[in-house]
Amino acid sequence: MSTTYKNLILLLFALALILTPFIVQQGADFAGADEKAQEIIGEVRPDYEPWFSSLWEPPSGEVESLLFAVQAALGGVFLGYYFGYQKGKVAG
C-alpha cells in the first residue's frame, strides 16, 4: 500500500471524525464548556460570586478564537516536530 493511499485514508477518517457530530446532532449547541458551566452554576446558585477573574480579557470573541487557534497550531507544530524527530532518530 503506497504512502499516498495511506494518507488519503487517514484524511478521510479525520474528516469523518470532524463531520459526524454535526450530522448526528443537527441543530445542537456546540458552545464551550465554560459557557455551559456558567449557565448551570447560575441555575443552581444564583447568588454565586466568582472568587477569581482573568488577568486580561480579550477585546472580542474573535480575538479569543484567534488566540485559541494559535495555541492549538503551536501545540500541533511542537508535537509534529517531536514525533518527526523521534522517528528520524529511530530510522537514522
N, CA, C and O atoms as a printed pandas DataFrame, in Angstrom:
     atom_number atom_name residue_name chain_id  residue_number  x_coord  y_coord  z_coord
0              1         N          MET        A               1    0.846   -1.166    0.000
1              2        CA          MET        A               1    0.000    0.000    0.000
2              3         C          MET        A               1    0.897    1.237    0.000
3              4         O          MET        A               1    1.817    1.338    0.812
4              5         N          SER        A               2    0.635    2.169   -0.900
5              6        CA          SER        A               2    1.502    3.341   -1.021
6              7         C          SER        A               2    1.224    4.354    0.089
7              8         O          SER        A               2    0.164    4.342    0.715
8              9         N          THR        A               3    2.193    5.221    0.312
9             10        CA          THR        A               3    2.069    6.251    1.342
10            11         C          THR        A               3    0.934    7.217    1.015
11            12         O          THR        A               3    0.207    7.650    1.909
12            13         N          THR        A               4    0.783    7.553   -0.250
13            14        CA          THR        A               4   -0.287    8.471   -0.655
14            15         C          THR        A               4   -1.651    7.868   -0.333
15            16         O          THR        A               4   -2.539    8.566    0.155
16            17         N          TYR        A               5   -1.818    6.602   -0.598
17            18        CA          TYR        A               5   -3.082    5.919   -0.315
18            19         C          TYR        A               5   -3.357    5.891    1.191
19            20         O          TYR        A               5   -4.488    6.122    1.619
20            21         N          LYS        A               6   -2.336    5.613    1.987
21            22        CA          LYS        A               6   -2.496    5.606    3.445
22            23         C          LYS        A               6   -2.878    6.994    3.960
23            24         O          LYS        A               6   -3.750    7.126    4.818
24            25         N          ASN        A               7   -2.220    8.026    3.429
25            26        CA          ASN        A               7   -2.534    9.395    3.844
26            27         C          ASN        A               7   -3.951    9.784    3.456
27            28         O          ASN        A               7   -4.622   10.489    4.210
28            29         N          LEU        A               8   -4.415    9.342    2.306
29            30        CA          LEU        A               8   -5.780    9.628    1.874
30            31         C          LEU        A               8   -6.794    8.958    2.809
31            32         O          LEU        A               8   -7.808    9.560    3.161
32            33         N          ILE        A               9   -6.521    7.730    3.202
33            34        CA          ILE        A               9   -7.409    7.022    4.138
34            35         C          ILE        A               9   -7.431    7.749    5.488
35            36         O          ILE        A               9   -8.500    7.925    6.072
36            37         N          LEU        A              10   -6.276    8.167    5.982
37            38        CA          LEU        A              10   -6.223    8.911    7.246
38            39         C          LEU        A              10   -6.976   10.236    7.152
39            40         O          LEU        A              10   -7.661   10.627    8.097
40            41         N          LEU        A              11   -6.857   10.917    6.036
41            42        CA          LEU        A              11   -7.577   12.166    5.833
42            43         C          LEU        A              11   -9.086   11.938    5.838
43            44         O          LEU        A              11   -9.827   12.722    6.432
44            45         N          LEU        A              12   -9.542   10.887    5.190
45            46        CA          LEU        A              12  -10.970   10.570    5.176
46            47         C          LEU        A              12  -11.475   10.226    6.578
47            48         O          LEU        A              12  -12.576   10.631    6.952
48            49         N          PHE        A              13  -10.693    9.493    7.349
49            50        CA          PHE        A              13  -11.077    9.192    8.734
50            51         C          PHE        A              13  -11.156   10.470    9.564
51            52         O          PHE        A              13  -12.081   10.635   10.359
52            53         N          ALA        A              14  -10.193   11.377    9.385
53            54        CA          ALA        A              14  -10.209   12.640   10.121
54            55         C          ALA        A              14  -11.444   13.462    9.754
55            56         O          ALA        A              14  -12.095   14.022   10.635
56            57         N          LEU        A              15  -11.766   13.537    8.485
57            58        CA          LEU        A              15  -12.969   14.257    8.063
58            59         C          LEU        A              15  -14.231   13.625    8.636
59            60         O          LEU        A              15  -15.154   14.332    9.038
60            61         N          ALA        A              16  -14.274   12.297    8.674
61            62        CA          ALA        A              16  -15.432   11.619    9.250
62            63         C          ALA        A              16  -15.570   11.944   10.735
63            64         O          ALA        A              16  -16.680   12.161   11.221
64            65         N          LEU        A              17  -14.450   11.979   11.456
65            66        CA          LEU        A              17  -14.493   12.324   12.879
66            67         C          LEU        A              17  -14.956   13.760   13.102
67            68         O          LEU        A              17  -15.658   14.044   14.073
68            69         N          ILE        A              18  -14.572   14.652   12.220
69            70        CA          ILE        A              18  -14.954   16.057   12.362
70            71         C          ILE        A              18  -16.424   16.263   12.013
71            72         O          ILE        A              18  -17.121   17.006   12.704
72            73         N          LEU        A              19  -16.898   15.628   10.970
73            74        CA          LEU        A              19  -18.249   15.875   10.481
74            75         C          LEU        A              19  -19.335   15.065   11.184
75            76         O          LEU        A              19  -20.491   15.488   11.199
76            77         N          THR        A              20  -19.004   13.931   11.758
77            78        CA          THR        A              20  -20.004   13.067   12.389
78            79         C          THR        A              20  -20.836   13.775   13.457
79            80         O          THR        A              20  -22.058   13.627   13.431
80            81         N          PRO        A              21  -20.263   14.532   14.394
81            82        CA          PRO        A              21  -21.100   15.207   15.394
82            83         C          PRO        A              21  -22.107   16.181   14.783
83            84         O          PRO        A              21  -23.222   16.318   15.288
84            85         N          PHE        A              22  -21.723   16.854   13.708
85            86        CA          PHE        A              22  -22.623   17.808   13.085
86            87         C          PHE        A              22  -23.767   17.112   12.352
87            88         O          PHE        A              22  -24.852   17.678   12.223
88            89         N          ILE        A              23  -23.536   15.905   11.877
89            90        CA          ILE        A              23  -24.587   15.157   11.194
90            91         C          ILE        A              23  -25.504   14.478   12.210
91            92         O          ILE        A              23  -26.725   14.503   12.063
92            93         N          VAL        A              24  -24.913   13.873   13.238
93            94        CA          VAL        A              24  -25.698   13.136   14.236
94            95         C          VAL        A              24  -26.517   14.092   15.103
95            96         O          VAL        A              24  -27.675   13.801   15.403
96            97         N          GLN        A              25  -25.948   15.215   15.507
97            98        CA          GLN        A              25  -26.615   16.172   16.402
98            99         C          GLN        A              25  -26.946   17.465   15.658
99           100         O          GLN        A              25  -26.474   18.536   16.041
100          101         N          GLN        A              26  -27.743   17.377   14.612
101          102        CA          GLN        A              26  -28.089   18.566   13.837
102          103         C          GLN        A              26  -28.841   19.561   14.708
103          104         O          GLN        A              26  -29.766   19.194   15.432
104          105         N          GLY        A              27  -28.441   20.808   14.632
105          106        CA          GLY        A              27  -29.087   21.857   15.396
106          107         C          GLY        A              27  -28.632   21.946   16.846
107          108         O          GLY        A              27  -29.175   22.744   17.610
108          109         N          ALA        A              28  -27.658   21.153   17.235
109          110        CA          ALA        A              28  -27.175   21.174   18.620
110          111         C          ALA        A              28  -26.337   22.424   18.867
111          112         O          ALA        A              28  -25.753   22.992   17.944
112          113         N          ASP        A              29  -26.291   22.833   20.108
113          114        CA          ASP        A              29  -25.499   23.996   20.501
114          115         C          ASP        A              29  -24.119   23.512   20.915
115          116         O          ASP        A              29  -23.963   22.903   21.974
116          117         N          PHE        A              30  -23.116   23.781   20.084
117          118        CA          PHE        A              30  -21.760   23.353   20.375
118          119         C          PHE        A              30  -20.994   24.468   21.073
119          120         O          PHE        A              30  -19.933   24.885   20.609
120          121         N          ALA        A              31  -21.527   24.942   22.172
121          122        CA          ALA        A              31  -20.880   26.008   22.941
122          123         C          ALA        A              31  -19.761   25.413   23.789
123          124         O          ALA        A              31  -19.682   24.201   23.991
124          125         N          GLY        A              32  -18.906   26.296   24.274
125          126        CA          GLY        A              32  -17.784   25.848   25.093
126          127         C          GLY        A              32  -18.229   25.406   26.472
127          128         O          GLY        A              32  -19.328   25.736   26.917
128          129         N          ALA        A              33  -17.378   24.665   27.138
129          130        CA          ALA        A              33  -17.679   24.147   28.474
130          131         C          ALA        A              33  -17.801   25.271   29.496
131          132         O          ALA        A              33  -18.577   25.161   30.446
132          133         N          ASP        A              34  -17.043   26.350   29.309
133          134        CA          ASP        A              34  -17.114   27.471   30.250
134          135         C          ASP        A              34  -18.507   28.091   30.261
135          136         O          ASP        A              34  -19.057   28.382   31.323
136          137         N          GLU        A              35  -19.072   28.290   29.075
137          138        CA          GLU        A              35  -20.406   28.887   28.980
138          139         C          GLU        A              35  -21.456   27.980   29.610
139          140         O          GLU        A              35  -22.334   28.446   30.335
140          141         N          LYS        A              36  -21.361   26.690   29.331
141          142        CA          LYS        A              36  -22.319   25.733   29.904
142          143         C          LYS        A              36  -22.207   25.710   31.426
143          144         O          LYS        A              36  -23.222   25.660   32.121
144          145         N          ALA        A              37  -20.990   25.744   31.944
145          146        CA          ALA        A              37  -20.786   25.725   33.395
146          147         C          ALA        A              37  -21.371   26.976   34.034
147          148         O          ALA        A              37  -21.984   26.894   35.098
148          149         N          GLN        A              38  -21.194   28.132   33.403
149          150        CA          GLN        A              38  -21.763   29.367   33.940
150          151         C          GLN        A              38  -23.280   29.301   33.995
151          152         O          GLN        A              38  -23.892   29.759   34.960
152          153         N          GLU        A              39  -23.889   28.730   32.957
153          154        CA          GLU        A              39  -25.350   28.600   32.938
154          155         C          GLU        A              39  -25.832   27.711   34.076
155          156         O          GLU        A              39  -26.785   28.056   34.774
156          157         N          ILE        A              40  -25.178   26.569   34.265
157          158        CA          ILE        A              40  -25.604   25.626   35.299
158          159         C          ILE        A              40  -25.390   26.210   36.690
159          160         O          ILE        A              40  -26.251   26.069   37.558
160          161         N          ILE        A              41  -24.249   26.867   36.912
161          162        CA          ILE        A              41  -23.976   27.491   38.210
162          163         C          ILE        A              41  -25.023   28.569   38.496
163          164         O          ILE        A              41  -25.497   28.696   39.625
164          165         N          GLY        A              42  -25.384   29.346   37.465
165          166        CA          GLY        A              42  -26.399   30.375   37.634
166          167         C          GLY        A              42  -27.759   29.808   38.006
167          168         O          GLY        A              42  -28.520   30.442   38.737
168          169         N          GLU        A              43  -28.072   28.609   37.505
169          170        CA          GLU        A              43  -29.340   27.963   37.838
170          171         C          GLU        A              43  -29.312   27.384   39.248
171          172         O          GLU        A              43  -30.285   27.497   39.993
172          173         N          VAL        A              44  -28.189   26.761   39.610
173          174        CA          VAL        A              44  -28.093   26.087   40.908
174          175         C          VAL        A              44  -27.919   27.095   42.042
175          176         O          VAL        A              44  -28.590   26.997   43.070
176          177         N          ARG        A              45  -27.025   28.057   41.860
177          178        CA          ARG        A              45  -26.772   29.071   42.901
178          179         C          ARG        A              45  -26.727   30.459   42.270
179          180         O          ARG        A              45  -25.658   30.925   41.876
180          181         N          PRO        A              46  -27.867   31.116   42.171
181          182        CA          PRO        A              46  -27.897   32.432   41.527
182          183         C          PRO        A              46  -27.066   33.486   42.268
183          184         O          PRO        A              46  -26.666   34.479   41.661
184          185         N          ASP        A              47  -26.800   33.295   43.560
185          186        CA          ASP        A              47  -26.043   34.274   44.334
186          187         C          ASP        A              47  -24.533   34.027   44.301
187          188         O          ASP        A              47  -23.784   34.718   44.991
188          189         N          TYR        A              48  -24.080   33.059   43.515
189          190        CA          TYR        A              48  -22.650   32.712   43.457
190          191         C          TYR        A              48  -21.833   33.868   42.877
191          192         O          TYR        A              48  -22.213   34.463   41.869
192          193         N          GLU        A              49  -20.714   34.175   43.520
193          194        CA          GLU        A              49  -19.783   35.188   43.030
194          195         C          GLU        A              49  -18.437   34.532   42.758
195          196         O          GLU        A              49  -17.873   33.893   43.647
196          197         N          PRO        A              50  -17.914   34.677   41.544
197          198        CA          PRO        A              50  -16.606   34.080   41.242
198          199         C          PRO        A              50  -15.527   34.637   42.169
199          200         O          PRO        A              50  -15.534   35.825   42.493
200          201         N          TRP        A              51  -14.605   33.780   42.591
201          202        CA          TRP        A              51  -13.546   34.196   43.503
202          203         C          TRP        A              51  -12.276   34.596   42.768
203          204         O          TRP        A              51  -11.298   35.001   43.396
204          205         N          PHE        A              52  -12.281   34.487   41.439
205          206        CA          PHE        A              52  -11.110   34.839   40.654
206          207         C          PHE        A              52  -11.585   35.391   39.313
207          208         O          PHE        A              52  -12.579   34.925   38.756
208          209         N          SER        A              53  -10.876   36.371   38.810
209          210        CA          SER        A              53  -11.162   36.876   37.469
210          211         C          SER        A              53   -9.871   36.857   36.647
211          212         O          SER        A              53   -8.770   36.887   37.197
212          213         N          SER        A              54  -10.024   36.808   35.351
213          214        CA          SER        A              54   -8.863   36.738   34.464
214          215         C          SER        A              54   -8.012   37.991   34.594
215          216         O          SER        A              54   -8.525   39.076   34.865
216          217         N          LEU        A              55   -6.712   37.834   34.399
217          218        CA          LEU        A              55   -5.808   38.978   34.434
218          219         C          LEU        A              55   -6.012   39.875   33.219
219          220         O          LEU        A              55   -5.847   41.092   33.303
220          221         N          TRP        A              56   -6.374   39.264   32.081
221          222        CA          TRP        A              56   -6.600   40.010   30.851
222          223         C          TRP        A              56   -7.744   39.368   30.086
223          224         O          TRP        A              56   -7.756   38.154   29.883
224          225         N          GLU        A              57   -8.690   40.166   29.668
225          226        CA          GLU        A              57   -9.808   39.687   28.864
226          227         C          GLU        A              57   -9.570   40.103   27.421
227          228         O          GLU        A              57   -9.300   41.276   27.163
228          229         N          PRO        A              58   -9.662   39.177   26.472
229          230        CA          PRO        A              58   -9.525   39.570   25.068
230          231         C          PRO        A              58  -10.616   40.582   24.704
231          232         O          PRO        A              58  -11.727   40.512   25.229
232          233         N          PRO        A              59  -10.300   41.521   23.805
233          234        CA          PRO        A              59  -11.263   42.563   23.469
234          235         C          PRO        A              59  -12.523   42.053   22.767
235          236         O          PRO        A              59  -13.559   42.717   22.811
236          237         N          SER        A              60  -12.453   40.887   22.119
237          238        CA          SER        A              60  -13.634   40.349   21.442
238          239         C          SER        A              60  -13.540   38.830   21.355
239          240         O          SER        A              60  -12.496   38.237   21.627
240          241         N          GLY        A              61  -14.646   38.221   20.971
241          242        CA          GLY        A              61  -14.669   36.771   20.796
242          243         C          GLY        A              61  -13.767   36.313   19.672
243          244         O          GLY        A              61  -13.202   35.220   19.724
244          245         N          GLU        A              62  -13.628   37.165   18.637
245          246        CA          GLU        A              62  -12.767   36.807   17.511
246          247         C          GLU        A              62  -11.304   36.727   17.938
247          248         O          GLU        A              62  -10.573   35.833   17.511
248          249         N          VAL        A              63  -10.880   37.669   18.783
249          250        CA          VAL        A              63   -9.500   37.654   19.273
250          251         C          VAL        A              63   -9.278   36.427   20.144
251          252         O          VAL        A              63   -8.228   35.789   20.070
252          253         N          GLU        A              64  -10.263   36.098   20.968
253          254        CA          GLU        A              64  -10.162   34.912   21.811
254          255         C          GLU        A              64  -10.042   33.652   20.954
255          256         O          GLU        A              64   -9.232   32.772   21.249
256          257         N          SER        A              65  -10.847   33.565   19.892
257          258        CA          SER        A              65  -10.771   32.415   18.984
258          259         C          SER        A              65   -9.422   32.360   18.280
259          260         O          SER        A              65   -8.852   31.284   18.100
260          261         N          LEU        A              66   -8.916   33.522   17.883
261          262        CA          LEU        A              66   -7.603   33.577   17.230
262          263         C          LEU        A              66   -6.518   33.057   18.158
263          264         O          LEU        A              66   -5.686   32.248   17.748
264          265         N          LEU        A              67   -6.519   33.513   19.401
265          266        CA          LEU        A              67   -5.507   33.065   20.357
266          267         C          LEU        A              67   -5.603   31.567   20.611
267          268         O          LEU        A              67   -4.585   30.887   20.735
268          269         N          PHE        A              68   -6.829   31.056   20.688
269          270        CA          PHE        A              68   -7.016   29.616   20.872
270          271         C          PHE        A              68   -6.479   28.843   19.662
271          272         O          PHE        A              68   -5.835   27.806   19.820
272          273         N          ALA        A              69   -6.747   29.355   18.450
273          274        CA          ALA        A              69   -6.259   28.692   17.240
274          275         C          ALA        A              69   -4.737   28.723   17.168
275          276         O          ALA        A              69   -4.114   27.741   16.766
276          277         N          VAL        A              70   -4.138   29.842   17.553
277          278        CA          VAL        A              70   -2.671   29.944   17.560
278          279         C          VAL        A              70   -2.078   28.965   18.566
279          280         O          VAL        A              70   -1.069   28.315   18.293
280          281         N          GLN        A              71   -2.712   28.865   19.731
281          282        CA          GLN        A              71   -2.245   27.913   20.744
282          283         C          GLN        A              71   -2.331   26.482   20.222
283          284         O          GLN        A              71   -1.405   25.694   20.417
284          285         N          ALA        A              72   -3.429   26.142   19.563
285          286        CA          ALA        A              72   -3.585   24.796   19.008
286          287         C          ALA        A              72   -2.558   24.539   17.905
287          288         O          ALA        A              72   -1.991   23.449   17.823
288          289         N          ALA        A              73   -2.321   25.538   17.063
289          290        CA          ALA        A              73   -1.345   25.377   15.981
290          291         C          ALA        A              73    0.065   25.174   16.535
291          292         O          ALA        A              73    0.808   24.319   16.053
292          293         N          LEU        A              74    0.429   25.956   17.542
293          294        CA          LEU        A              74    1.762   25.796   18.141
294          295         C          LEU        A              74    1.903   24.417   18.790
295          296         O          LEU        A              74    2.960   23.793   18.699
296          297         N          GLY        A              75    0.863   23.954   19.430
297          298        CA          GLY        A              75    0.897   22.611   20.009
298          299         C          GLY        A              75    1.057   21.550   18.932
299          300         O          GLY        A              75    1.800   20.584   19.107
300          301         N          GLY        A              76    0.352   21.735   17.806
301          302        CA          GLY        A              76    0.473   20.783   16.697
302          303         C          GLY        A              76    1.860   20.787   16.090
303          304         O          GLY        A              76    2.404   19.734   15.758
304          305         N          VAL        A              77    2.433   21.975   15.945
305          306        CA          VAL        A              77    3.800   22.079   15.409
306          307         C          VAL        A              77    4.779   21.397   16.355
307          308         O          VAL        A              77    5.658   20.656   15.915
308          309         N          PHE        A              78    4.630   21.644   17.650
309          310        CA          PHE        A              78    5.531   21.026   18.617
310          311         C          PHE        A              78    5.422   19.501   18.572
311          312         O          PHE        A              78    6.435   18.802   18.526
312          313         N          LEU        A              79    4.180   18.989   18.585
313          314        CA          LEU        A              79    4.004   17.531   18.548
314          315         C          LEU        A              79    4.528   16.946   17.242
315          316         O          LEU        A              79    5.164   15.891   17.249
316          317         N          GLY        A              80    4.269   17.619   16.122
317          318        CA          GLY        A              80    4.773   17.135   14.836
318          319         C          GLY        A              80    6.289   17.099   14.802
319          320         O          GLY        A              80    6.888   16.138   14.318
320          321         N          TYR        A              81    6.908   18.158   15.321
321          322        CA          TYR        A              81    8.369   18.195   15.365
322          323         C          TYR        A              81    8.908   17.075   16.257
323          324         O          TYR        A              81    9.844   16.370   15.881
324          325         N          TYR        A              82    8.311   16.918   17.436
325          326        CA          TYR        A              82    8.796   15.922   18.383
326          327         C          TYR        A              82    8.698   14.514   17.797
327          328         O          TYR        A              82    9.668   13.756   17.813
328          329         N          PHE        A              83    7.508   14.171   17.277
329          330        CA          PHE        A              83    7.339   12.813   16.733
330          331         C          PHE        A              83    8.194   12.614   15.488
331          332         O          PHE        A              83    8.721   11.520   15.281
332          333         N          GLY        A              84    8.345   13.634   14.659
333          334        CA          GLY        A              84    9.221   13.525   13.487
334          335         C          GLY        A              84   10.661   13.334   13.896
335          336         O          GLY        A              84   11.385   12.543   13.292
336          337         N          TYR        A              85   11.086   14.063   14.932
337          338        CA          TYR        A              85   12.459   13.937   15.438
338          339         C          TYR        A              85   12.698   12.527   15.985
339          340         O          TYR        A              85   13.733   11.916   15.718
340          341         N          GLN        A              86   11.737   12.023   16.748
341          342        CA          GLN        A              86   11.877   10.672   17.307
342          343         C          GLN        A              86   11.906    9.623   16.203
343          344         O          GLN        A              86   12.675    8.665   16.270
344          345         N          LYS        A              87   11.071    9.805   15.193
345          346        CA          LYS        A              87   11.045    8.867   14.065
346          347         C          LYS        A              87   12.378    8.913   13.323
347          348         O          LYS        A              87   12.893    7.876   12.903
348          349         N          GLY        A              88   12.940   10.116   13.161
349          350        CA          GLY        A              88   14.239   10.257   12.499
350          351         C          GLY        A              88   15.360    9.620   13.287
351          352         O          GLY        A              88   16.288    9.063   12.701
352          353         N          LYS        A              89   15.292    9.693   14.614
353          354        CA          LYS        A              89   16.320    9.055   15.446
354          355         C          LYS        A              89   16.282    7.536   15.289
355          356         O          LYS        A              89   17.323    6.882   15.234
356          357         N          VAL        A              90   15.075    6.987   15.220
357          358        CA          VAL        A              90   14.928    5.527   15.105
358          359         C          VAL        A              90   15.365    5.076   13.709
359          360         O          VAL        A              90   16.065    4.073   13.571
360          361         N          ALA        A              91   14.953    5.817   12.674
361          362        CA          ALA        A              91   15.257    5.424   11.292
362          363         C          ALA        A              91   16.727    5.661   10.941
363          364         O          ALA        A              91   17.302    4.932   10.132
364          365         N          GLY        A              92   17.328    6.679   11.551
365          366        CA          GLY        A              92   18.693    7.055   11.170
366          367         C          GLY        A              92   19.681    6.442   12.001
367          368         O          GLY        A              92   20.876    6.662   11.804
